[in-house]
Amino acid sequence: MKWLVTNCSVQFIFFQKYTYFIKLTILLPFIFNEIPYMITSTIRKKISQAKLLMNVSSI
């Protein structure tokens, strides 16, 4: 019985690692596509906010 429990826990740990690996392989391309887009969009927002501030302060 004890052997069965340890075997199950080992399989469970392996399964967790395996699912994590699958998630990682699925998410990696998505992350690599999303992150640069997010960075550029935030930079653009910051630039546009700065331009707005400059316009407001110049009036």
N, C-alpha and C positions, 0 to 999 in steps of 0.2 A: 504493500500500500504506500509506504513512504517513497519507494522508488518511483511509483506512478505519479505521485504528487510532484516530485522534483522534476521528473521528465516533462510533465505538463507545464510547469513553470518555465523550464528552459525553452520549451516550444513556444510558449506565450511570449517570452522575451525575444526570441528569434522572429516571431511573427510581427511583433511591434517594430523591431528594427527593419524588417522587410517592408512593411507597409510605409514606414517613414522613408525608406529609400525610394519606394515607388512614388510617393508623394513628392519627394525631392526631384526626381527625374521628370515628373509631370510639371512641377512648378518652376523649375529652373529656366526653361525657355520663356515662360510667361513673365517671370521676374526680370530677366534680361531685356525683354521687350518693354515692360512697364516702367522700370526704374528710370531709364534715360528720358522717357517721355514725361514722367512726373517731375523730374529735375528741371527739364527745359521749360515745362509749363509753369512751375513755381518761379523760375528765374524771370520768365516773361511777365508774370503777374507782378513780381517785385519791381521790374523795370517800368511797367505801365503805372504802378502806384507811385513810383518816384517821379515819373513824368507829370502825373496829375498834381503831385505836391509842388513840383517846380512851377507848373502853370498857375496854381492857386497862389503861391507865394509871390509870383511876378506881377500879379494883378494889383 
